[in-house]
Amino acid sequence: MKRFENKNSDRGYDRGDRGDRGDRSDFGDRGGERRGFQKRKGCRFCTEPGFVIDYKDKPTLSSFITERAKIVPRRISGLCAAHQRELTTAIKRSRHLAFILYTSAQN
């Protein structure tokens, strides 16, 4: 490293042009690609009027439950807030009446 003059101190060293600042494009090293969100899924219960949430309908409710018996969150299921609350209530009722298990079956 070569030594350079500094007004405040004479112990500084010149780092030279490392080429790591100011030479990137607006989007960094991604080459201009933009990360956006995918189009939101429409609520299944809003789009199809005959599709109803019922605590006795095990096949419909089980499609909104993971393999570990957790309720699928709204951002993944694509439901609107009102139908997600209704679905959660139906799943909890169904669990209480033993139509659906609280936990996954252990092997």
C-alpha positions as CSV (number, residue, x, y, z in Angstrom):
1,M,0.0,0.0,0.0
2,K,1.2,3.4,-0.8
3,R,1.3,6.1,1.8
4,F,-0.6,9.4,1.3
5,E,-0.8,12.8,2.9
6,N,-3.5,13.4,5.4
7,K,-4.2,16.8,7.0
8,N,-5.3,15.5,10.4
9,S,-3.1,12.5,10.7
10,D,-0.1,11.2,8.7
11,R,-0.9,7.5,9.6
12,G,-3.5,6.9,6.8
13,Y,-3.1,4.5,3.9
14,D,-4.6,4.8,0.4
15,R,-6.9,1.9,-0.3
16,G,-7.1,2.7,-3.9
17,D,-10.1,2.1,-6.2
18,R,-11.6,-1.1,-5.0
19,G,-14.4,-0.8,-7.5
20,D,-17.1,-1.8,-5.0
21,R,-19.0,1.5,-4.7
22,G,-21.1,3.4,-7.2
23,D,-20.5,1.0,-10.1
24,R,-23.7,-1.0,-9.7
25,S,-26.9,-0.6,-11.6
26,D,-30.1,0.4,-9.9
27,F,-31.1,-3.2,-9.2
28,G,-27.7,-4.4,-8.0
29,D,-26.2,-7.5,-9.6
30,R,-29.6,-9.0,-10.6
31,G,-29.3,-7.5,-14.1
32,G,-32.4,-5.4,-13.9
33,E,-34.9,-8.0,-12.8
34,R,-37.5,-6.9,-10.4
35,R,-38.9,-9.0,-7.6
36,G,-42.6,-8.5,-7.4
37,F,-45.5,-10.3,-5.9
38,Q,-47.6,-12.8,-7.8
39,K,-51.2,-12.1,-8.4
40,R,-53.3,-12.8,-5.3
41,K,-55.5,-15.9,-5.4
42,G,-59.1,-15.1,-5.3
43,C,-61.2,-16.3,-2.4
44,R,-62.6,-19.7,-3.2
45,F,-65.8,-19.1,-1.2
46,C,-66.4,-15.6,-2.8
47,T,-66.0,-16.7,-6.4
48,E,-68.1,-19.8,-6.2
49,P,-71.5,-19.0,-4.6
50,G,-72.4,-22.7,-4.1
51,F,-69.2,-23.4,-2.1
52,V,-70.2,-23.2,1.6
53,I,-68.1,-23.6,4.8
54,D,-69.6,-26.2,7.0
55,Y,-68.1,-27.9,10.1
56,K,-69.4,-31.3,9.0
57,D,-67.8,-31.2,5.6
58,K,-64.5,-33.0,6.3
59,P,-63.0,-33.1,2.8
60,T,-63.4,-29.3,2.3
61,L,-62.0,-28.5,5.8
62,S,-59.1,-31.0,5.4
63,S,-57.9,-29.1,2.3
64,F,-57.2,-26.1,4.6
65,I,-55.2,-28.1,7.1
66,T,-51.6,-29.1,6.8
67,E,-50.3,-32.6,7.3
68,R,-49.3,-31.6,10.9
69,A,-53.0,-30.6,11.5
70,K,-52.3,-26.9,11.5
71,I,-54.7,-24.4,9.9
72,V,-53.3,-23.0,6.7
73,P,-52.8,-19.2,7.0
74,R,-54.7,-16.7,4.9
75,R,-51.7,-15.6,2.8
76,I,-51.3,-19.2,1.6
77,S,-54.9,-20.3,1.3
78,G,-55.9,-17.2,-0.6
79,L,-59.1,-16.7,1.3
80,C,-60.5,-13.3,2.2
81,A,-60.4,-12.3,5.9
82,A,-64.1,-12.9,6.6
83,H,-64.0,-16.4,5.1
84,Q,-60.7,-17.2,6.9
85,R,-62.4,-16.4,10.2
86,E,-65.4,-18.5,9.3
87,L,-63.2,-21.4,8.2
88,T,-61.2,-21.3,11.4
89,T,-64.3,-21.4,13.5
90,A,-65.6,-24.4,11.4
91,I,-62.3,-26.3,11.8
92,K,-62.3,-25.7,15.6
93,R,-65.9,-26.9,15.9
94,S,-65.1,-29.9,13.8
95,R,-62.2,-30.7,16.0
96,H,-64.3,-30.3,19.1
97,L,-66.8,-32.8,17.8
98,A,-64.0,-35.2,16.7
99,F,-64.7,-35.0,12.9
100,I,-61.1,-33.8,12.4
101,L,-58.1,-34.6,14.6
102,Y,-56.3,-32.0,16.7
103,T,-52.9,-33.4,15.8
104,S,-51.5,-35.6,13.1
105,A,-51.5,-39.4,13.7
106,Q,-48.2,-40.7,15.0
107,N,-46.7,-43.8,13.4
